[in-house]
Amino acid sequence: MNSSIGSSLDDFLREEELLEEAEEVALQRVIAWQLDQERRRLALSKSALAERMGTSRSQLDRILGGTETDVRLETLNRAARALGKRIEIRLV
């Protein structure tokens, strides 16, 4: 009988020692999505946001697209400030 039946995805990822990495990637992607939604709300082009951040459009595409898996908090915060926002992190 399969011992995984009835277990949660979190349980599976924990057993495979992948939960922490999955949570980090998910958090990064959620922040990137929120930044892109705010950029769109402000009708700001990606090129204009990249210029405000002092980075390239291609780097911004990697950040907002979720393909850059090792984005530093400093970079995400710089994007937030360029949009007139700030990132708030809470310990739960």
C-alpha positions as CSV (number, residue, x, y, z in Angstrom):
1,M,0.0,0.0,0.0
2,N,1.2,3.5,-0.8
3,S,2.1,5.4,2.4
4,S,1.8,8.8,0.6
5,I,-1.9,8.4,0.0
6,G,-3.7,11.0,2.1
7,S,-0.6,13.0,3.0
8,S,-0.4,16.6,2.0
9,L,2.0,18.2,-0.5
10,D,3.8,19.8,2.4
11,D,4.3,16.4,4.0
12,F,5.7,15.0,0.8
13,L,8.0,18.0,0.3
14,R,9.2,17.8,3.9
15,E,10.0,14.1,3.5
16,E,12.0,14.8,0.3
17,E,13.7,17.7,2.1
18,L,12.3,20.2,-0.5
19,L,9.8,22.1,1.6
20,E,12.1,25.0,2.6
21,E,13.3,25.6,-1.0
22,A,9.7,25.4,-2.4
23,E,8.5,28.0,0.2
24,E,11.4,30.3,-0.7
25,V,10.6,30.1,-4.4
26,A,6.9,30.6,-3.8
27,L,7.5,33.7,-1.7
28,Q,9.8,35.2,-4.2
29,R,7.3,34.6,-7.0
30,V,4.5,36.1,-5.0
31,I,6.5,39.3,-4.4
32,A,7.5,39.4,-8.0
33,W,3.9,39.1,-9.1
34,Q,2.8,41.8,-6.7
35,L,5.5,44.1,-8.0
36,D,4.4,43.5,-11.6
37,Q,0.8,44.1,-10.6
38,E,1.7,47.5,-9.1
39,R,3.8,48.4,-12.1
40,R,0.8,47.7,-14.3
41,R,-1.5,49.6,-12.0
42,L,0.8,52.6,-12.3
43,A,0.9,52.1,-16.1
44,L,4.7,52.0,-15.9
45,S,6.6,50.2,-18.6
46,K,9.1,47.6,-17.7
47,S,11.8,49.8,-19.3
48,A,10.8,52.8,-17.1
49,L,10.9,50.6,-14.0
50,A,14.2,49.1,-14.9
51,E,15.6,52.7,-15.4
52,R,14.2,53.7,-12.0
53,M,15.9,50.7,-10.4
54,G,19.2,51.3,-12.2
55,T,19.1,47.9,-13.9
56,S,18.5,46.4,-17.4
57,R,15.1,45.5,-18.8
58,S,16.3,41.9,-19.3
59,Q,17.3,41.7,-15.6
60,L,13.9,43.1,-14.6
61,D,12.1,40.5,-16.9
62,R,14.0,37.7,-15.1
63,I,13.0,39.2,-11.7
64,L,9.3,39.7,-12.5
65,G,9.0,36.6,-14.5
66,G,10.1,34.4,-11.7
67,T,12.9,32.8,-13.7
68,E,15.6,34.3,-11.6
69,T,15.7,32.0,-8.6
70,D,18.3,33.7,-6.5
71,V,17.0,37.3,-6.3
72,R,18.3,39.2,-3.3
73,L,15.9,40.9,-1.0
74,E,17.8,44.1,-1.7
75,T,16.8,43.8,-5.4
76,L,13.2,43.2,-4.6
77,N,13.2,46.1,-2.2
78,R,14.8,48.4,-4.8
79,A,11.9,47.5,-7.2
80,A,9.4,48.2,-4.5
81,R,10.9,51.6,-3.7
82,A,11.0,52.4,-7.4
83,L,7.2,51.8,-7.4
84,G,6.7,53.9,-4.3
85,K,6.1,50.9,-2.1
86,R,8.0,48.9,0.5
87,I,8.3,45.2,1.2
88,E,7.0,44.1,4.6
89,I,8.2,40.7,6.0
90,R,6.6,39.2,9.1
91,L,7.7,36.2,11.1
92,V,4.8,33.8,11.7
